[in-house]
Amino acid sequence: MTTQIDVAADPRWSLVSPEPYPLLIGGELVPAADGAVFPAISPRDDAPVARIAQAGAADVAAAVTAARAAFDEGPWGRTTARDRGAALLRIATLIEAHADELAFLETIDAGKPISSVHYSDLAISLDSLRYFAGRARVSPGTTAQMPDRSVIHHELLEPMGVVVEILPWNGPLWTGVQRMAAILAAGNAAIVKPAQLASLTFMRLAQLLLEADLPAGAVGVLAGPGGVVGEALVNDPRVDMISLTGGIETGTRILEQAASHVKRVSLEMGGKNPNLVFADADLETAVFWSALGAFGNTGQICVCGSRILVERPIHDRFVDALVAKAETMKVGEPLDPETELGPVIARSHAAKVWEYIEIGKREATLRTGGERYTDPVRSKGAYIPPTVFTEATPTCRIAREEIFGPVVAVVPFETEAEALRIANDTSYGLSAGVFTRDLDRAWRVTRALKAGQVYVNTWFSPGVLEAPGHGYKQSGYGGVGIEKYSQSKQAFFRVADAGG
């Protein structure tokens, strides 16, 4: 039974606007041109918590026009790197001043535990703004020695122009801030489209951006359904680049639509990430990081370790310890600071996860979780317990398909070669993990894994800004980091009297 707290009496509810959260277009907060709004539904209890302006085709056209003008004719396109860095620092100051409000909104809208929002999402957001404020002032262009000594070479990295960033719903605040910061630092104008299931926090951030003294049109924020807003942005020929963090189906659709315009596309997509635990691993370390990697953010992380491959000699001990860990994790009201795992994003998504749990019951052995909550708090929302299936085979659907929930499939293996065959037998290639005390094996397996990030005796990257990862196969396309928002120009200068 989860602890009940009096969330209705929380004074922070007064921070939620009774009026619809507006769009940000051309430096102004405006309603949708046709007056449309949609509700923000909390996965805590499936109840509406706010209303948000729903952009349409006219709003998209207006936002692109404003962004184009800001970049081509207005002051944003003429800013110096120093100016852009200062702007990002002003945004950081605003976010820091409104941290409690933004954390509250993220929690009620996306179901993320409020302690986690403070510890992780807000910290990453602030770090991103400050990091890219510095990167804006560093020119990464290179020079090369030419065969002709009379010619001097210099590479220029220049902004793309107008960049559209389409956000995921599993990390709307930090993902949006991180991407927006990189886009702006590179000198582009940004149009950010939050996921409709988790728009509230970024729409409030759009209001705060007006206080950052950005030129009109430098940033636009449009909420609404992807099939309307996203597709209109992708198909507008005045947009220079589309960047998405999301699923393969959406990414494929964007590629198809962008092809006719031959515009730059960058996609970070899903994963069914393998976690290889060898018999010589430190068991306590492996269980700790495996549980965090599998169940963090209620399993709604692209790099989560949802396939755990365990060498036979320690399989039973590892599973017992993982089950014990899962059963001690506190699942419940995300506004409770003691909660470790909140609900998944929505009842509609929970229904898909429950379908996979039922499939798993037919394919493997259910060791813990897998049953719906019946208590008054969790039965109203999209809560799913940490669920562990064991004795799964590599061909099980729960071991091959991305579930995006707190469900893990444990697959036993006998040899290193077998583990690698299972790990790489997937259309994904976002991340992978290796737990072993053998340094030779760690390096050998890391080299053999087909994944853009490999974690050895840990999980999650501690340096997503300093060392951004690019997924293999269907997990990634089109570049990472600030560089993907820039285009390279090679300049060659013939200089008289250059010494022969």
Summary of the structure (lengths in Angstrom):
residues: 500
radius of gyration: 23.8
end to end distance: 82.9
largest distance: 84.6
contacts: 1792
relative contact order: 0.14
helix: 43%
strand: 20%
